[in-house]
Amino acid sequence: MECGLYHPQNEEIIILTYNNNWEKKIKYVEKRYSSFMDSYVVFCYEIDLIEKGPIKLYLDDERVIDTIIQEAINNNYIDLSNYYPQDAMDSII
């Protein structure tokens, strides 16, 4: 997938979660390349908090990044437990 903005096909919200422990409502996702991290990043823009900045998902494997975006587009759902061994948001929420 190319870098850019991606919206769900049905124009509904995307649910971002980690093993159903918490839930964030995402309006759209964006794929970018981070030269700082030397990898691709998925930016998740929350519906109510777009002005606060996105949630950033860093992974070294671009194929996994593309899978996350496809999951958001097609299923309106991203479960981060499928991609990360620990819940990094647990300490933030």
Phi and psi in degrees as a GROMACS rama.xvg file:
@    title "Ramachandran Plot"
@    xaxis  label "Phi"
@    yaxis  label "Psi"
@TYPE xy
-80.344  159.3  GLU-2
-67.4104  141.203  CYS-3
154.893  -175.489  GLY-4
-88.4249  142.99  LEU-5
-134.226  128.572  TYR-6
-112.483  153.483  HIS-7
-60.7133  146.891  PRO-8
-61.2044  -35.2672  GLN-9
-92.93  7.73192  ASN-10
64.0427  17.7416  GLU-11
-94.0027  -178.072  GLU-12
-79.1805  160.92  ILE-13
-105.414  133.207  ILE-14
-96.0593  123.39  ILE-15
-106.793  128.867  LEU-16
-148.553  168.019  THR-17
-127.517  101.482  TYR-18
53.0211  35.7949  ASN-19
59.7873  21.4628  ASN-20
-78.5348  -28.8402  ASN-21
-153.498  170.439  TRP-22
-145.578  132.736  GLU-23
-121.776  139.396  LYS-24
-95.514  118.823  LYS-25
-108.955  133.846  ILE-26
-83.5065  -43.567  LYS-27
-160.014  166.113  TYR-28
-120.915  158.273  VAL-29
-136.173  134.45  GLU-30
-99.7358  129.404  LYS-31
-136.186  163.312  ARG-32
-104.933  130.018  TYR-33
-104.124  109.947  SER-34
-69.5631  -28.3428  SER-35
-63.3048  -45.8139  PHE-36
-90.9135  -9.26172  MET-37
55.0614  43.7856  ASP-38
-159.878  172.47  SER-39
-84.5182  156.386  TYR-40
-134.845  142.372  VAL-41
-105.03  122.105  VAL-42
-97.0988  126.027  PHE-43
-109.891  117.067  CYS-44
-97.6304  112.434  TYR-45
-68.4513  147.583  GLU-46
-59.3609  -50.4912  ILE-47
-89.8452  -10.1208  ASP-48
-124.617  29.7176  LEU-49
-58.7705  -36.7354  ILE-50
-70.9565  -19.1261  GLU-51
-82.4473  -12.2834  LYS-52
105.606  157.913  GLY-53
-83.9674  163.969  PRO-54
-83.5203  130.658  ILE-55
-108.341  128.677  LYS-56
-111.882  110.711  LEU-57
-101.063  132.076  TYR-58
-147.826  144.577  LEU-59
-76.2733  -25.5415  ASP-60
-94.4199  113.581  ASP-61
-63.0348  -31.1422  GLU-62
-63.2655  -37.1303  ARG-63
-69.2219  -40.773  VAL-64
-56.6759  -46.2467  ILE-65
-64.1862  -35.5148  ASP-66
-64.6642  -41.7422  THR-67
-60.5166  -44.3469  ILE-68
-65.0721  -42.7298  ILE-69
-61.7585  -40.2823  GLN-70
-61.089  -41.7009  GLU-71
-65.5429  -44.4957  ALA-72
-66.6764  -48.5384  ILE-73
-85.2342  -35.2678  ASN-74
-113.406  -6.34343  ASN-75
57.2758  32.6057  ASN-76
-154.951  133.718  TYR-77
-132.65  117.073  ILE-78
-104.044  107.865  ASP-79
-66.1406  -17.7072  LEU-80
-65.8209  -17.4773  SER-81
-75.2552  -15.2907  ASN-82
-123.874  -21.2578  TYR-83
-127.11  136.952  TYR-84
-73.0521  -21.6061  PRO-85
-130.624  157.104  GLN-86
-91.5372  99.1428  ASP-87
-70.5621  -23.5699  ALA-88
-76.7443  -18.2501  MET-89
-53.9228  -38.4305  ASP-90
-81.0983  -14.6646  SER-91
-91.0606  -35.8988  ILE-92
